[in-house]
Amino acid sequence: MPGFNLRSKATFSKEDGSYNHDGLKVTDYYSDDAIVLNSQTPKNYHSEFISIDDRFKVCVEGMIYNLEVKEELPKLLEFVKSNNEREIATMIADWDGEFVLIVIDKEENRCLVINDSWGRLPVYYWSSDGQFIITRNISYITQNIELEYDSEVLGMSILLGLTLGQDTMWKKVLKLPPHSIMTYNLDENKPSGGSFFDLNTVSGDYHLDELKDEIKDVFEESLKSRLDKMENPTLSLSGGLDSRLIAAAIKDIDSKVPFITYNRTNGVDKPDYVSSKQIIDQLGTKDQHEVIQIGKTKLEDADELLAFKQGLNYLSMSYVLPYYKLHKERNISTITGDGGGKWFVDLYPLKNLSSMKSLIGYILRYNAFCSIETAAAMANINPSVLKEKLIKTLKEYPFASYNDKYTFFLIREAGINWALEGEDRNRQYTWSSTPYYNPKLIRLCLAMPQRSKEYGMLYKYLYKQFPGNLENVSNPNWNEVVEDSKSIRRIHNKQKIKGLIPAFLLEKKKGISMNDFEFSNELQSIVKGWEHNELLNLSALKDKNSTNFYWQLFTLTKLMNSNN
């Protein structure tokens, strides 16, 4: 992955010159007797090293759209001098963008790593026996250090397809939380600091009518600032609700930004493709639209994704790599609709959750790739261990309501820990951003009750403020239009009824055999020659499993084979 690599000068335990920086260009920024700082980036990735004075050196990585960071650095460094982390956190809370700041303080012999309020650029760190690595690139750790897999995290990864909180799949390797300030004291060889990530509410008391106009204005402002600062921006347009809203706003401001839609030749994207063509027709922007055909998923793309993401973005997404490689070839960046499905929709559960038991059951029902018993058996642990780990995480959420806890789970785990890794995958090839992660926009959307956004109510209002009448274009996920609230309500009611069917019956109905998996030959070959039962016990495999389960199994087994 692109980005900075900061490490202690001490020799890596596996350093042999074989690490290729994920095939990216390496720029050496700084080195002294204690630390080394460099950056590995594609052509249009934004990273800059600034020598402020004899005391401070600053690496600015990523983009901030609503201000010029160089103008803000003097004030920020005054807070660094006074060790005022709270003021730093307050200062950057409204910085709209994807960024990490690395501050080298030579006078205090320390390094500070500061990320944005939503942790849009994942950062990982490892420390042991006076050595440390803090990096944007998980492969910089896994390919240079002898590591041990964490069986509990592996079990959770098999169960939910993601890790919780700061976990990675390896012991001693953690993710930097969002809105964090990590200080590494080089004299004491230890990190300190923490996260200032704090949501006051996920379902506030304001009425939609009180906020909808401001939401529209902030959304449009967020989009314009990205169009102004990004290099050769394009819109990745699907048929979904989020990217079409961006397309309508681009039309409204009379921008000629190109729209690009990908369409897989196996027909999977046909509903999206049909809706995207109707969107273009109703906006009258055929001259701005291009359709890119994507062929069959290639094993070499899966290997490439595995190499730079190390299993943190599972390999079902490898089909999309040719699309972003095209962006790299053309030197264009992309604006996506990522995030709209977190803030503009009702995230509350379909039924009221009144206990921890009901919350756990609901999470497993609607988010799990397999049963908790299967995941535990494969990770060589007791099911109660996985259940207790999940309960401990949920108890630490800053909300008493179980409905709020579920919503926060979707935001913190399925969003930050899972979706942001997927977004970050694209930056291996091109710069990628979305207007939906503007901090002010998020606060506005969470300040109203979740239920006020159900049945597409917020989308319906916003589409009517922009050209195209896009509320009347079918949403491929629903096969209904946002304008027809009654039809969407019927879909929700069907989902509620479906929720009454025992989970084991649904699992049995949806399950496929390994022969039906896309890379069945490759996975069967891995299973047949598997030599790492102490890591993953493949004897616990069932005859039929979900497609997501097979993709996660394919990802983890290939990862373990490559790292052992």
Residue pairs with C-beta under 8 A, 6 or more apart in sequence:
1 22
1 136
1 137
1 138
1 139
1 308
1 309
1 424
1 425
1 427
1 428
2 22
2 24
2 39
2 40
2 41
2 42
2 45
2 47
2 136
2 137
2 427
2 428
3 39
3 40
3 41
3 45
3 47
3 61
3 100
3 121
3 135
3 136
3 137
4 29
4 37
4 38
4 39
4 47
4 59
4 61
4 100
4 102
4 135
4 136
5 36
5 37
5 38
5 39
5 40
5 133
5 135
5 136
5 137
5 140
6 35
6 36
6 37
6 102
6 111
6 113
6 133
6 134
6 135
7 35
7 36
7 131
7 132
7 133
7 134
7 135
8 34
8 35
8 36
8 130
8 131
8 132
8 133
8 186
8 189
9 31
9 32
9 33
9 34
9 35
9 36
10 130
10 131
12 131
12 144
12 145
13 144
13 145
13 146
14 143
14 144
14 145
14 146
15 144
18 143
19 139
19 140
19 143
19 144
21 40
21 137
21 140
22 40
22 137
22 139
22 307
22 308
22 428
23 308
24 40
24 41
24 42
24 428
25 40
25 41
25 42
26 38
26 39
26 40
27 38
27 39
27 40
27 41
27 47
27 49
28 37
28 38
29 37
29 38
29 39
29 49
29 57
29 59
30 36
30 37
30 49
30 57
30 59
30 104
31 37
32 106
34 109
34 186
35 104
35 111
35 186
37 49
37 59
37 102
37 104
39 47
39 49
39 59
39 61
40 137
41 47
42 328
42 427
42 428
42 429
42 430
43 328
43 331
44 231
44 232
44 331
44 333
44 430
44 431
45 427
45 431
46 60
46 61
46 62
46 63
46 431
47 59
47 60
47 61
47 62
48 59
48 60
48 61
49 57
49 58
49 59
50 57
50 58
50 59
50 60
50 70
50 73
51 57
52 58
52 73
52 77
54 106
55 105
55 106
55 107
56 77
56 80
56 103
56 104
56 105
56 106
57 103
57 104
57 106
58 73
58 77
58 101
58 102
58 103
58 104
59 101
59 102
60 69
60 70
60 99
60 101
61 99
61 100
61 101
61 102
61 121
61 136
62 97
62 98
62 99
62 100
62 116
62 120
62 121
63 97
63 98
63 99
63 229
63 230
63 431
63 433
64 95
64 96
64 97
64 99
65 96
65 97
65 222
65 225
65 226
65 228
65 229
65 433
66 94
66 95
66 96
66 97
66 225
67 95
69 95
69 99
69 101
72 91
75 91
76 88
76 91
76 92
76 101
77 103
79 85
79 87
79 88
79 91
80 88
80 103
80 105
80 112
85 181
85 193
85 196
86 196
88 114
88 181
89 179
89 181
89 196
92 114
92 116
92 117
92 179
93 117
93 179
93 196
93 439
94 117
94 439
94 440
95 116
95 117
95 439
96 222
96 225
96 438
96 439
96 440
97 116
97 120
97 433
98 116
98 120
98 121
98 433
98 437
99 115
99 116
99 120
99 121
100 113
100 114
100 115
100 116
100 121
100 123
100 136
101 112
101 113
101 114
101 115
102 111
102 112
102 113
102 114
103 111
103 112
103 113
103 114
104 111
105 111
105 112
109 185
109 186
109 187
110 183
110 184
110 185
110 186
111 134
111 183
111 184
111 186
112 181
112 182
112 183
112 184
112 193
113 123
113 125
113 134
113 176
113 180
113 181
113 182
113 184
114 180
114 181
114 182
115 121
115 123
115 176
115 178
115 179
115 180
116 178
116 179
117 178
117 179
117 197
117 439
118 178
118 179
118 416
118 420
118 437
118 439
118 442
119 175
119 176
119 177
119 178
119 179
119 180
119 197
119 416
119 420
120 420
120 423
120 437
121 136
121 424
122 136
122 138
122 175
122 176
122 312
122 420
122 421
122 424
123 134
123 135
123 136
123 175
123 176
124 133
124 134
124 135
124 136
124 137
124 138
124 141
124 168
124 173
124 174
124 175
124 176
125 132
125 133
125 134
125 135
125 173
125 174
125 176
125 182
125 191
126 132
126 133
126 141
126 145
126 147
126 172
126 173
126 174
127 133
127 172
127 189
127 190
127 191
128 172
130 189
132 184
132 189
132 191
133 140
133 141
133 144
133 145
134 176
134 182
134 184
135 141
137 308
138 168
138 173
138 309
138 310
138 312
139 307
139 308
139 310
141 147
141 170
141 173
142 170
142 173
142 310
142 563
147 170
147 171
147 172
147 173
147 563
148 170
148 171
148 172
149 169
149 170
149 171
149 535
149 560
150 167
150 168
150 169
150 170
150 171
151 379
151 380
151 381
151 535
152 379
152 381
152 385
152 386
152 389
153 163
153 164
153 167
153 168
153 169
154 169
154 379
154 535
154 536
154 556
155 375
155 376
155 378
155 379
155 381
155 385
155 386
156 162
156 163
156 164
156 167
156 375
156 386
156 389
156 390
157 163
157 169
157 552
157 556
158 369
158 370
158 374
158 375
158 378
158 379
158 536
158 549
158 552
158 553
158 556
159 364
159 368
159 369
159 370
159 372
159 375
159 386
160 363
160 367
160 368
160 369
160 413
161 314
161 369
161 418
161 548
161 552
162 413
162 414
162 417
162 418
163 169
163 175
163 312
163 417
164 389
164 390
164 393
164 413
164 417
165 175
165 177
165 393
165 412
165 413
165 417
166 174
166 175
166 176
166 177
167 174
167 175
168 174
168 175
168 312
169 311
169 556
169 559
175 417
176 182
177 194
177 195
177 197
178 195
178 197
178 416
179 195
179 196
179 197
179 198
180 193
180 194
180 195
180 196
180 197
181 193
181 194
181 196
182 191
182 192
182 193
183 191
183 192
183 193
184 190
184 191
184 192
185 191
185 192
198 398
199 398
199 408
199 411
199 446
201 404
201 446
201 447
202 347
202 399
202 404
202 407
202 408
202 411
202 446
202 450
203 348
203 403
203 404
203 407
203 446
203 448
203 449
203 450
203 451
204 446
204 447
204 448
204 449
205 447
205 448
205 449
206 447
206 448
207 448
207 452
208 448
208 452
208 453
208 457
208 458
208 461
210 448
211 444
211 447
211 448
212 458
212 461
212 462
214 444
215 441
215 444
215 445
215 458
215 462
216 461
216 462
216 465
218 438
218 440
218 441
218 444
219 245
219 249
219 435
219 436
219 438
219 441
219 462
220 249
220 252
220 253
221 438
222 435
222 436
222 438
222 441
223 246
223 249
223 250
223 335
223 435
224 253
226 233
226 335
226 433
226 435
227 233
227 250
227 255
227 257
227 335
230 333
230 335
230 431
230 433
231 331
231 333
231 431
232 330
232 331
232 332
232 333
233 257
233 332
233 333
233 334
233 335
234 257
234 258
234 259
234 260
234 327
234 332
234 333
234 334
234 335
235 243
235 246
235 247
235 250
235 257
235 258
235 259
235 260
235 334
235 335
235 336
236 243
236 260
236 261
236 262
236 334
236 335
236 336
236 337
237 243
237 244
237 246
237 247
237 259
237 260
237 261
237 276
237 279
237 280
237 289
238 244
238 261
238 269
238 272
238 275
238 276
238 337
238 476
239 271
239 272
239 273
239 274
239 275
239 276
239 278
239 279
239 473
239 474
239 475
239 476
240 272
240 275
240 337
240 475
240 476
240 477
241 337
241 340
241 341
241 344
241 456
241 459
241 475
241 482
242 337
242 338
242 339
242 340
242 341
242 344
242 436
243 336
243 337
244 275
244 276
244 279
244 337
244 470
244 473
245 337
245 340
245 459
245 462
245 463
245 466
245 470
246 335
246 337
246 435
247 259
247 279
247 280
247 283
247 285
247 468
247 470
248 283
248 463
248 466
248 467
248 468
248 470
249 466
250 257
250 259
251 283
251 284
251 285
251 466
251 467
251 468
252 466
252 467
256 288
257 288
257 335
258 288
258 289
258 290
258 332
259 280
259 285
259 288
259 289
259 290
260 289
260 290
260 291
260 292
260 334
261 272
261 273
261 276
261 289
261 290
261 291
261 292
262 269
262 291
262 292
262 293
262 294
262 320
262 323
263 269
263 270
263 272
263 273
263 291
263 292
263 293
263 294
264 293
264 294
264 295
264 319
265 293
265 294
265 295
265 296
266 296
271 474
271 476
271 479
272 476
273 291
274 474
274 476
275 473
275 474
275 475
275 476
276 289
276 291
278 473
278 474
279 468
279 470
279 473
280 286
280 288
280 289
282 468
282 469
282 470
282 472
282 473
283 467
283 468
283 470
292 323
292 326
294 319
294 320
294 322
294 323
295 322
297 318
297 319
297 518
297 519
298 318
299 519
299 522
301 318
301 319
301 321
301 322
302 315
302 318
302 519
302 554
302 558
303 558
304 318
304 321
305 313
305 315
305 317
305 318
305 321
305 425
306 315
306 555
306 558
306 559
306 562
307 562
308 428
309 421
309 425
310 559
311 555
311 556
311 558
311 559
312 421
313 421
313 422
313 424
313 425
314 551
314 552
314 555
315 551
315 554
315 555
315 558
316 547
316 548
316 551
317 422
317 425
321 429
324 334
324 425
324 426
324 428
324 429
324 430
325 429
327 333
327 334
327 429
327 430
328 429
328 430
332 430
333 430
333 431
333 432
333 433
334 426
334 430
334 431
334 432
334 433
335 432
335 433
335 434
335 435
336 423
336 426
336 432
336 433
336 434
337 434
337 436
338 419
338 423
338 434
338 436
338 437
339 419
339 434
339 436
339 437
340 434
340 436
342 410
342 411
342 415
342 419
342 436
343 436
343 441
343 442
343 445
343 446
344 436
344 445
344 453
344 458
344 459
344 462
345 453
345 454
345 456
345 458
345 459
346 450
346 451
346 452
346 453
346 454
346 455
347 406
347 407
347 410
347 411
347 450
348 403
348 406
348 407
348 450
348 451
348 454
349 362
349 366
349 403
349 406
350 492
350 495
350 496
350 499
351 362
351 496
351 499
352 403
353 359
353 362
353 402
353 403
353 405
353 406
354 402
355 402
356 391
356 394
356 395
356 402
358 402
359 394
359 402
359 405
359 406
360 387
360 390
360 391
360 394
362 406
363 390
363 406
363 409
364 371
364 372
364 503
365 499
365 503
367 414
368 375
369 375
369 545
369 546
369 548
369 549
369 552
370 542
370 545
370 546
370 549
371 507
372 383
372 386
372 387
373 383
374 540
374 542
374 545
375 383
375 386
376 382
376 383
376 385
376 386
377 537
377 540
378 536
378 537
378 538
378 540
378 541
379 386
379 536
379 537
380 534
380 537
393 413
394 405
394 409
397 404
397 405
397 408
397 409
397 412
398 408
399 405
399 408
403 450
407 450
423 432
423 434
426 432
435 441
436 442
445 453
445 458
452 458
454 492
455 485
455 488
455 489
455 492
456 475
456 482
456 485
456 488
457 485
459 471
459 482
460 471
460 482
460 483
460 485
463 469
463 470
463 471
463 482
464 471
471 481
471 482
471 483
472 481
472 482
472 483
473 481
474 480
474 481
475 481
475 482
478 487
478 488
478 491
480 487
480 488
480 491
481 487
482 488
498 506
507 546
508 544
510 546
511 542
511 544
511 545
511 546
512 544
512 545
512 546
512 547
512 550
513 543
513 544
514 520
514 523
514 524
514 527
514 545
514 550
515 524
517 523
517 547
517 550
517 551
517 554
519 554
522 554
523 550
523 553
523 554
523 557
526 554
526 557
526 558
526 561
527 538
527 541
527 557
530 536
530 538
530 557
532 560
532 561
532 564
533 539
535 560
536 553
536 556
536 557
536 560
538 557
541 553
545 553
